[in-house]
Amino acid sequence: MTIEQHINKLRQELNLHNHKYYVENAPSISDYEYAQMLRQLQEIEELNPQYKDPNSPTMRVGSDLTNSFRTVRHNFPMLSLSNTYSLEELGEWIDKVEQEVAEAEYVCELKFDGTAISLCYENGHLLRAVTRGDGEMGDDVTENVRTIRSVPLVLQGDDYPSYFEIRGEIFMPYSSFDRLNQEREQQGEALFANPRNAAAGTLKQQQSQVVARRGLDCTLYQLAGKELPFSSHSESLKAARRWGFKVSSHMALCHSFEQIAQFISHWDEARHSLPFPTDGIVIKVNRYADRKTLGSTSKAPKWAVAYKFKAEQALTKLLKVSYQVGRTGAITPVANLEPVLLAGTTVKRATLHNADQIAALDLREGDMVYVEKGGEIIPKITGVELGERDASSTPLQYITHCPECGAELVRYEGEAKHYCPNQSHCRPQIIGRIIHFIRRKAMNIESLGEETVELLFENGLIGNIADLYDLRIEQIASLPRLGDKSARNILQSIASSREVAFNRVLFALGIRFVGETTAKYLAAHFGSMEAIMQASREELLEAEEVGGKIADSIIDYFADEQNREIIQRLQRAGLQFVAAKQEKASNALEGENIVISGSFEQYSRDELKALIEAHGGKNLAAVSANTTLLLAGAKIGPAKLQKAQKLGIRIISEQEFIQLIDGNVAIAEPEPEIESITPQQPIQGSLF
């Protein structure tokens, strides 16, 4: 046997024993025997570095070298899940699904409380591990994930795709969490508040050797790829188990609301005996064909939802109400509380949303209040213990003037919040707009952080977003904690932002109600900043996703002389004010304004929209006099159909649409993937 063959044999045996111990929980050799075999492999590899392999079992121990995390783009977006908090809300979601899909099947899974991860495999070997990040881009944490022993470095079998991704959750079991906090307490270090924070903090450690010692675990629950050879979610997870992934063996395949409710009822109680944290149930439509029919919004799939367990509640004292000013001038009241432990974390503050909520709760400083975590994340006050109220207390009076600049607050018609109208001279609004401008999804000026923005503002170097492009190296370098190198990095990042696409520039301006998706539609519809600035309200309403409130906000923004001056300066600075022309598959739909309604057999709605644009057409959200075609699927909205018939608009089917583009079918985008999580205990019902 050659040295290379001996190394490969040891690696195969160690991978097998690792899987039996950490995934199957059925070890076939002692810990001592495993350690001896691992040491033998380590010694041989050190003597024969030509056979080094990043996925060798010896990599499980980690390294004491410092890692740096580079940001990478997900091949398939990691979308969020919509949440439900009652069986009634869940029933409404199921009704919507079954309006589109007959005889739907659902997979119920426990939702682990950890941090989402995407693992990429190429030819059966772990290639890359990436955090969720913002859903589009995340941090490459491969070296740290290699130390998690339940993550296979090399897959079993030979029927896996040549390239695919699998999504899951990295979490910290209670046993690892307790041991870690005991160690930190002995060393006089701050304790982690809960296993979720501990898992997230551990995964971002700079030394993988530290990660290896902390006892993280990983469960996998969703495959992503262009050519997955499966017709359903349950089928794909069975295959994932065969390949060596740790996938729960106790998820329920349900066919009715009653079966789903039974699963939820069981785990609402049984979760308290689990060895790991969980905060809800994920319900997914099982068949991939049904998922395609249902499609997704820009933020979440329509074929999956999370049912969140009822939040824990605590009683504590309301000490004081303070007020924060956001970048749009919105005033948010904040309850400052006597610290109380709630769902594993110490809560000191809670949002009060607006004046109406304060009045509805009849809040008074000094009250004993009930605090919950909305979705077990954001603390909120849900009630007052009137039996403990001081008789001398008086109702809270909502502020009338901005706590930052003193301007009199306004409340716009139809708005719940109060606003400070002094947008040009109110410090948190100015800084907030600049911070929004530099964020990753906007201009992505990486070298500028929030603290640096505040430093530049306080020293009078910037007062609006356009000032960033006038900064000089000597101005920045002279500031505290900076210097020549930092100044050069900042100016380089600012210079690079001149290449950012027009739709992101539009989003970065921070126009009220114009989010990332709306900015994309506006950029695609109008093509340039000048066209948007000159558009009438009626013309703005023709763009996808633009309603009356958004149209009015855009008009108000560009009517402000100061904003127009900033736009002119940004244009002179060289920012992209024109949308890049997309390559067309054909001009078959040139001049056509198309509205899509209903469900379709061959393409999802998102795919049809992409096809329309690829062949020169324009997507409209609503039927109007400008609409030239209504692409009608099954269960078309009756109002749209009626209006189209009344206006004499041509109505075509999916097959007629395909004929219309004369077979020039663009490649479909991959189905977006999501975060979800899985359990390890049985429940009555059909299991797979």
C-alpha positions in Angstrom: 0.0 0.0 0.0 1.4 3.4 -1.0 1.5 6.4 1.4 -1.3 8.1 -0.5 -3.5 5.0 -0.3 -2.8 4.7 3.4 -3.7 8.3 3.9 -7.0 7.9 2.0 -7.9 4.7 3.9 -7.4 6.5 7.2 -9.5 9.5 6.1 -12.3 7.2 4.9 -12.4 5.3 8.2 -12.2 8.5 10.3 -15.1 10.1 8.3 -17.2 6.9 8.8 -16.5 6.9 12.6 -17.2 10.6 12.8 -20.6 10.2 11.1 -21.5 7.3 13.4 -20.6 9.3 16.5 -21.9 12.8 15.7 -24.8 12.1 13.3 -26.1 8.6 14.1 -25.2 8.8 17.8 -24.0 5.1 17.5 -20.2 5.0 17.9 -18.4 1.8 16.8 -15.0 2.5 18.4 -13.8 4.2 21.6 -12.8 7.8 21.9 -9.3 6.7 22.6 -9.1 4.5 19.4 -10.5 7.4 17.4 -7.9 9.8 18.8 -5.1 7.4 18.1 -6.2 7.0 14.5 -6.5 10.8 14.0 -3.1 11.3 15.5 -1.6 8.7 13.1 -3.1 10.5 10.1 -1.9 13.9 11.4 1.7 12.6 11.7 1.6 11.1 8.2 0.2 14.3 6.6 2.8 16.4 8.3 5.6 14.2 6.8 3.9 14.2 3.4 2.5 17.7 2.8 2.0 17.0 -0.9 -1.1 15.1 0.1 -2.7 18.0 2.0 -6.5 18.2 1.7 -8.6 21.0 3.2 -11.4 18.4 3.9 -9.2 15.9 5.8 -10.5 14.8 9.2 -7.4 16.5 10.7 -9.0 19.9 9.8 -11.6 19.3 12.5 -9.2 20.5 15.3 -9.0 24.0 13.7 -6.1 26.4 13.5 -4.6 29.1 15.8 -4.0 31.3 12.7 -6.2 34.4 12.4 -8.9 34.2 9.9 -10.4 37.1 7.9 -14.0 36.7 6.6 -14.5 37.7 3.0 -17.9 38.6 1.8 -19.3 36.4 -1.0 -22.5 36.3 -3.0 -25.0 33.5 -2.6 -25.7 31.6 -5.8 -29.3 31.2 -4.6 -30.7 33.9 -2.3 -31.4 33.0 1.3 -34.8 34.6 1.8 -36.5 35.1 5.2 -39.7 33.4 6.3 -43.0 35.1 7.0 -44.2 34.5 10.6 -47.6 33.5 12.1 -48.4 33.7 15.8 -51.7 31.9 16.0 -53.5 28.9 14.6 -56.0 31.3 13.0 -53.2 33.1 11.1 -51.8 29.7 10.1 -55.2 28.6 8.8 -55.4 31.7 6.7 -52.0 30.9 5.1 -53.1 27.3 4.4 -56.3 28.7 2.8 -54.2 30.9 0.4 -52.0 27.9 -0.5 -55.0 25.7 -1.2 -56.6 28.3 -3.4 -53.6 27.9 -5.7 -52.7 24.2 -5.1 -55.0 21.3 -5.0 -54.4 18.6 -2.3 -51.2 20.2 -1.0 -48.8 18.3 1.2 -46.9 20.0 4.0 -43.7 19.2 5.9 -43.6 20.3 9.5 -40.2 20.8 11.1 -38.9 22.3 14.4 -37.3 25.7 14.0 -33.9 25.6 15.7 -32.8 28.9 17.4 -29.3 29.4 16.0 -27.7 31.0 13.0 -28.4 30.2 9.4 -25.7 28.7 7.1 -25.3 27.7 3.5 -23.0 24.8 2.7 -21.7 24.4 -0.9 -20.5 21.0 -2.1 -18.6 20.3 -5.3 -18.0 16.7 -6.4 -18.9 15.5 -2.9 -16.4 17.7 -1.1 -17.2 20.7 1.1 -16.3 23.8 -0.9 -17.6 26.7 1.0 -19.7 27.7 4.0 -21.4 31.1 4.0 -23.6 32.9 6.6 -26.9 34.3 5.7 -25.7 37.9 5.8 -28.3 40.1 4.1 -29.7 37.2 2.1 -27.8 38.2 -1.0 -24.3 38.2 0.4 -22.8 36.6 3.5 -19.4 35.9 5.2 -17.3 33.0 4.2 -16.8 31.0 7.4 -15.6 27.8 5.8 -12.5 27.3 8.1 -14.7 27.6 11.2 -17.5 25.3 9.9 -15.0 22.6 9.0 -14.4 22.1 12.8 -18.1 21.3 13.4 -18.1 17.5 13.5 -21.7 17.0 12.4 -20.9 18.7 9.1 -19.6 16.2 6.5 -16.4 17.2 4.8 -16.7 14.4 2.2 -20.1 13.0 1.2 -21.1 9.3 1.3 -22.5 7.5 -1.8 -22.2 8.6 -5.4 -25.7 9.9 -6.4 -25.3 13.5 -5.3 -25.3 16.4 -7.9 -21.8 17.6 -9.0 -22.6 21.0 -7.4 -25.4 21.9 -4.9 -26.0 23.9 -1.7 -27.7 22.8 1.4 -29.0 25.2 4.0 -29.3 24.6 7.7 -28.8 26.0 11.2 -25.7 26.1 13.3 -26.6 26.0 16.9 -25.2 25.5 20.4 -26.7 22.7 22.4 -27.5 23.6 26.0 -24.7 21.3 27.3 -22.1 23.2 25.3 -23.6 26.5 26.3 -23.5 25.7 30.0 -20.0 24.4 29.8 -18.8 27.5 27.9 -20.4 29.9 30.4 -18.9 28.1 33.3 -15.5 28.5 31.7 -16.1 32.2 31.1 -17.3 32.7 34.6 -14.1 31.1 36.0 -12.0 33.3 33.8 -13.9 36.5 34.8 -15.3 37.0 31.3 -18.8 38.2 30.4 -21.3 35.4 30.1 -23.3 34.8 26.9 -27.0 35.7 27.2 -28.4 32.7 25.4 -27.3 29.8 23.1 -28.3 31.7 20.0 -25.9 34.6 20.7 -23.2 32.1 21.7 -23.5 30.2 18.4 -23.4 33.4 16.3 -20.4 34.8 18.3 -18.5 31.5 18.1 -19.1 31.1 14.3 -17.4 34.6 13.8 -14.3 33.8 15.9 -11.1 34.7 14.2 -9.4 31.4 15.2 -11.0 28.1 14.1 -9.2 26.3 17.0 -11.5 28.3 19.4 -14.6 27.2 17.4 -13.5 23.6 17.5 -13.5 23.6 21.3 -16.9 25.2 21.8 -19.1 22.3 20.7 -21.3 23.7 17.9 -23.7 21.5 16.1 -25.4 21.7 12.7 -28.7 20.5 11.3 -29.6 20.7 7.6 -33.0 21.2 6.1 -33.1 22.6 2.6 -31.3 21.8 -0.7 -30.7 24.4 -3.4 -29.4 23.8 -6.9 -30.2 24.2 -10.6 -30.7 20.5 -11.4 -31.8 18.7 -8.2 -33.1 15.2 -9.2 -36.1 15.4 -6.8 -39.8 16.2 -7.0 -40.3 17.0 -3.4 -38.7 18.4 -0.2 -39.1 15.1 1.7 -37.5 13.2 -1.1 -34.5 15.6 -1.2 -34.0 15.3 2.6 -34.0 11.5 2.4 -31.2 11.7 -0.1 -29.3 14.2 2.1 -29.4 11.7 5.0 -27.9 9.1 2.7 -25.1 11.4 1.7 -24.2 11.9 5.4 -25.9 15.1 6.4 -27.5 15.5 9.9 -31.1 15.8 9.1 -33.9 15.2 11.6 -35.6 11.8 11.2 -38.7 13.0 12.9 -40.4 15.6 10.7 -44.1 15.1 10.0 -45.6 14.9 6.5 -49.1 16.4 6.9 -52.1 16.5 4.6 -54.5 18.8 6.6 -54.6 21.7 9.0 -55.7 19.3 11.8 -52.5 17.2 11.4 -50.3 20.4 11.4 -52.1 21.7 14.5 -51.5 18.4 16.3 -47.7 18.6 15.5 -47.6 22.2 16.8 -49.5 21.3 20.0 -47.2 18.4 20.7 -44.0 20.4 20.3 -45.3 23.5 22.2 -45.0 21.3 25.3 -42.3 18.8 24.3 -39.8 21.5 23.2 -38.9 22.2 26.9 -37.3 18.8 27.2 -35.1 19.2 24.1 -31.3 19.5 24.4 -31.2 22.6 22.2 -33.2 25.8 21.8 -36.1 26.0 19.4 -38.7 28.9 19.0 -41.3 27.6 16.6 -42.4 25.3 13.8 -41.7 25.7 10.1 -44.4 24.5 7.7 -43.4 24.0 4.0 -45.3 22.9 1.0 -43.7 19.6 0.0 -43.9 19.3 -3.8 -41.5 21.4 -5.8 -44.1 21.9 -8.6 -46.5 23.4 -6.1 -43.8 25.7 -4.8 -43.2 26.9 -8.3 -46.9 27.7 -8.7 -47.0 29.6 -5.4 -43.8 31.6 -6.1 -42.2 34.2 -3.7 -42.3 37.8 -2.8 -39.1 39.9 -2.8 -38.5 38.9 0.8 -40.1 35.5 1.5 -41.4 32.4 -0.2 -45.2 32.0 -0.4 -44.7 28.2 0.0 -43.4 28.3 3.6 -44.2 29.9 6.9 -43.0 29.9 10.5 -45.4 29.4 13.3 -43.8 31.1 16.4 -44.5 29.7 19.8 -46.1 32.1 22.2 -43.6 34.5 23.6 -42.5 34.4 27.2 -43.8 37.2 29.4 -42.2 39.0 32.3 -43.4 41.7 34.7 -41.1 44.7 35.4 -41.1 48.4 36.2 -41.4 51.2 33.5 -38.7 53.7 34.7 -38.9 56.3 31.9 -40.0 56.9 28.3 -37.5 58.4 26.0 -37.8 59.3 22.3 -35.6 58.5 19.3 -35.5 60.3 16.0 -35.0 58.2 12.8 -33.5 59.2 9.5 -36.9 60.0 8.1 -37.8 62.2 11.1 -40.1 59.5 12.6 -40.3 59.7 16.4 -40.2 56.3 18.2 -41.0 56.3 21.9 -38.8 53.8 23.9 -39.7 52.3 27.3 -36.7 52.2 29.6 -37.3 49.3 32.0 -35.9 47.8 35.2 -33.8 45.0 33.8 -35.6 41.6 33.7 -34.6 38.2 32.3 -36.9 37.2 29.3 -36.4 34.3 26.9 -32.8 34.0 27.8 -31.8 37.6 27.6 -31.8 40.6 29.9 -34.3 43.2 28.7 -33.8 46.9 29.6 -35.7 48.6 26.8 -38.8 48.0 24.7 -40.4 49.8 21.8 -43.7 51.6 22.2 -44.2 52.4 18.5 -46.3 55.5 18.7 -48.6 57.8 20.7 -51.7 55.7 20.0 -50.2 52.6 21.6 -49.1 54.6 24.7 -52.7 56.0 25.0 -54.3 52.6 24.4 -52.2 51.0 27.2 -52.7 54.1 29.4 -49.0 53.9 30.3 -47.5 55.9 33.2 -43.9 56.1 34.4 -43.5 53.9 37.5 -46.1 51.3 36.2 -45.5 47.6 36.5 -45.8 46.4 32.9 -45.9 43.1 31.1 -43.1 42.6 28.6 -43.0 40.1 25.7 -40.6 39.4 22.9 -42.4 39.8 19.6 -41.4 36.7 17.8 -39.0 36.2 20.7 -36.8 38.9 19.2 -38.0 42.4 19.8 -39.3 43.3 23.3 -42.6 45.0 23.5 -45.0 46.1 26.3 -48.3 44.2 26.2 -50.1 45.4 29.3 -50.1 47.1 32.7 -50.6 45.5 36.1 -53.2 48.0 37.3 -53.2 46.4 40.8 -49.7 47.7 41.4 -50.2 51.3 40.0 -49.3 54.2 42.3 -52.5 56.2 43.0 -50.5 59.5 42.5 -49.3 58.5 38.9 -50.4 60.6 36.0 -50.8 59.6 32.3 -47.9 60.1 30.0 -47.9 63.2 27.9 -46.5 62.6 24.4 -43.8 65.1 23.4 -44.8 68.0 21.1 -41.3 69.1 20.0 -38.3 67.2 18.6 -36.0 66.0 21.4 -32.9 66.7 19.2 -33.5 70.0 17.5 -36.6 71.4 19.2 -38.7 71.7 16.0 -42.5 71.3 16.5 -43.6 67.8 15.6 -46.2 67.1 12.9 -48.5 64.1 12.3 -49.4 63.5 8.7 -52.9 62.4 7.7 -53.2 58.6 7.9 -49.8 58.2 9.8 -49.5 56.7 13.2 -46.2 58.3 14.0 -45.2 61.9 14.7 -42.4 63.4 12.6 -39.8 66.1 13.0 -40.1 68.2 9.8 -36.6 69.8 10.2 -34.8 67.3 8.0 -31.9 69.6 7.0 -30.9 70.7 10.5 -31.8 67.7 12.8 -28.7 65.8 13.7 -30.0 62.2 13.8 -31.9 62.6 10.5 -28.8 63.9 8.7 -26.5 61.2 10.1 -29.2 58.6 9.6 -29.5 59.5 5.9 -25.7 59.3 5.4 -25.5 56.0 7.1 -28.3 54.6 5.0 -26.5 55.9 1.9 -23.3 54.0 2.6 -24.9 50.6 3.5 -24.1 47.5 1.6 -27.4 47.3 -0.2 -27.1 51.0 -1.1 -23.7 52.5 -2.1 -21.7 49.8 -0.3 -19.0 52.3 0.9 -17.3 49.6 3.0 -14.5 51.6 4.7 -17.0 54.0 6.2 -18.7 52.9 9.4 -21.3 54.6 11.5 -18.8 55.9 14.0 -16.7 57.4 11.2 -19.7 59.1 9.7 -20.5 60.7 13.1 -16.9 61.8 13.4 -16.9 63.4 10.0 -20.2 65.1 10.8 -19.1 66.4 14.2 -16.0 67.9 12.7 -18.0 69.7 10.0 -16.7 67.8 7.1 -20.0 66.4 5.9 -23.6 67.6 6.2 -25.2 65.6 3.5 -24.5 62.6 1.2 -23.0 64.7 -1.5 -20.3 66.0 0.8 -18.8 62.6 0.9 -17.5 63.1 -2.7 -15.7 66.3 -1.8 -13.7 64.8 1.0 -9.8 65.1 0.8 -7.2 62.8 2.3 -5.7 65.4 4.6 -9.1 66.2 6.1 -9.8 62.6 7.1 -6.3 61.7 8.1 -6.2 64.5 10.7 -9.2 63.1 12.6 -8.8 61.0 15.9 -8.4 57.2 15.4 -7.9 57.5 11.7 -4.7 58.4 9.8 -3.3 58.3 6.3 -4.0 54.6 5.6 -7.6 54.8 6.8 -8.2 58.0 4.9 -6.9 56.4 1.6 -9.2 53.3 2.2 -12.2 55.5 2.8 -11.6 57.7 -0.3 -11.0 54.5 -2.4 -14.4 53.1 -1.2 -16.1 56.4 -2.0 -14.5 56.4 -5.5 -15.6 52.8 -6.1 -19.2 53.7 -5.3 -19.4 55.7 -8.5 -19.8 52.4 -10.3 -22.8 51.3 -8.2 -25.9 50.6 -10.4 -28.6 53.3 -10.8 -31.3 51.4 -8.9 -29.1 51.2 -5.8 -28.2 54.9 -6.1 -32.0 55.6 -6.1 -32.5 53.4 -3.1 -29.5 55.0 -1.3 -31.1 58.5 -1.5 -33.5 57.4 1.3 -36.7 58.6 -0.3 -39.5 57.8 2.1 -41.3 54.5 1.2 -38.8 53.7 -1.7 -37.3 50.5 -0.6 -34.8 48.3 -2.4 -37.4 46.5 -4.6 -39.4 49.7 -5.4 -36.1 51.3 -6.5 -35.4 48.4 -8.9 -38.9 48.8 -10.5 -38.6 52.6 -10.8 -35.1 52.3 -12.4 -36.3 49.7 -14.8 -39.5 51.6 -15.7 -38.0 55.1 -16.1 -34.4 54.3 -17.0 -32.9 57.5 -15.5 -32.9 59.9 -12.6 -34.0 62.7 -14.8 -37.1 60.8 -16.0 -38.2 60.0 -12.5 -37.7 63.6 -11.4 -39.8 64.9 -14.2 -42.5 62.2 -13.9 -46.1 63.2 -13.0 -48.0 61.4 -10.3 -50.0 59.5 -12.9 -46.8 58.4 -14.7 -45.2 57.3 -11.4 -48.3 55.2 -10.6 -47.7 53.2 -13.8 -44.5 51.7 -12.4 -44.6 48.3 -10.7 -45.1 48.5 -6.9 -45.7 52.2 -6.9 -49.0 53.3 -5.2 -50.3 56.7 -4.3 -48.3 57.0 -1.1 -45.0 56.2 -2.8 -45.7 58.5 -5.8 -46.5 61.4 -3.5 -43.4 60.8 -1.5 -41.2 60.8 -4.6 -42.8 64.0 -5.8 -42.3 65.7 -2.4 -38.6 64.6 -2.3 -37.8 66.1 -5.7 -39.8 69.2 -5.1 -37.4 70.1 -2.2 -34.8 72.5 -3.6 -32.1 71.2 -1.2 -32.6 67.6 -2.4 -32.4 68.7 -6.1 -29.1 70.5 -5.3 -27.8 67.3 -3.7 -28.8 65.3 -6.8 -27.0 67.8 -9.1 -23.8 67.5 -7.0 -24.0 63.6 -7.0 -24.4 63.7 -10.8 -21.3 66.0 -11.1 -19.5 63.5 -8.8 -20.0 60.8 -11.4 -22.7 58.6 -9.8 -24.8 56.3 -12.1 -28.0 58.2 -12.9 -29.0 56.0 -15.9 -30.0 52.4 -15.8 -27.6 50.0 -17.6 -29.2 48.5 -20.7 -30.1 44.9 -20.3 -29.4 42.5 -23.2 -32.6 41.4 -24.7 -33.5 37.9 -25.9 -35.7 39.5 -28.6 -37.9 42.5 -29.4 -41.1 40.3 -29.6 -42.8 42.3 -26.9 -41.5 45.8 -27.8 -44.1 48.4 -26.9 -46.3 46.0 -24.9 -47.4 46.9 -21.4 -48.3 43.7 -19.7 -50.2 42.8 -16.5 -49.9 39.3 -15.1 -52.8 37.7 -13.1 -53.6 34.2 -11.9 -51.5 31.0 -11.5 -49.6 29.3 -14.4 -48.4 25.8 -15.3 -45.0 26.2 -17.0 -43.6 29.4 -15.3 -43.9 31.2 -12.0 -45.0 34.8 -12.0 -41.4 36.0 -11.4 -40.2 33.9 -14.3 -42.9 35.4 -16.6 -42.0 38.9 -15.5 -38.3 38.2 -16.4 -39.4 36.8 -19.8 -41.5 39.9 -20.5 -38.5 42.2 -19.8 -36.1 39.9 -21.7 -38.3 40.2 -24.8 -38.7 44.0 -24.7 -42.0 44.3 -22.8 -42.8 46.2 -19.7 -44.5 44.8 -16.5 -47.4 46.8 -15.0 -48.9 46.1 -11.6 -52.4 47.1 -12.4 -54.8 47.2 -15.4 -55.1 50.7 -16.8 -55.6 52.5 -20.0 -51.9 52.1 -20.7 -52.1 48.2 -20.5 -51.9 46.5 -23.9 -51.9 42.8 -22.7 -53.4 40.9 -19.8 -51.5 37.6 -19.3 -54.2 35.5 -17.6 -53.7 32.3 -15.7 -56.0 30.0 -13.7 -57.9 31.7 -10.9 -57.3 35.2 -12.4 -58.4 38.1 -10.2 -62.0 39.0 -11.3 -61.5 42.7 -10.9 -58.5 42.8 -13.3 -60.4 40.6 -15.8 -63.5 42.8 -15.6 -61.5 46.0 -16.1 -59.5 44.5 -19.0 -62.7 43.5 -20.7 -64.2 46.9 -20.2 -61.1 48.7 -21.6 -60.9 46.3 -24.6 -57.5 45.0 -23.6 -56.3 41.8 -25.3 -56.3 38.8 -22.9 -53.9 36.0 -23.6 -53.1 32.6 -22.0 -49.7 31.2 -21.0 -49.5 29.1 -24.2 -50.4 32.2 -26.4 -47.7 34.2 -24.5 -45.1 31.5 -25.3 -46.1 31.5 -29.0 -46.0 35.3 -28.9 -42.3 35.3 -28.0 -41.8 32.8 -30.7 -40.0 30.2 -28.5 -37.3 32.6 -27.3 -37.5 31.3 -23.7 -35.0 32.8 -21.3 -33.3 30.5 -18.7 -35.4 30.4 -15.6 -33.9 31.8 -12.4 -33.2 29.2 -9.7 -35.9 28.8 -7.1 -35.0 30.9 -4.0 -34.2 29.1 -0.8 -35.0 29.9 2.8 -34.1 29.4 6.3 -35.9 26.7 8.3 -35.0 24.3 11.1 -35.6 20.6 12.2 -36.2 18.5 15.3 -35.1 15.1 16.7 -38.2 13.7 18.5 -41.2 11.8 17.1 -44.8 13.0 16.8 -47.9 11.2 15.8 -48.6 11.3 12.1 -47.1 10.4 8.8 -43.3 10.6 9.2 -40.6 10.3 6.6 
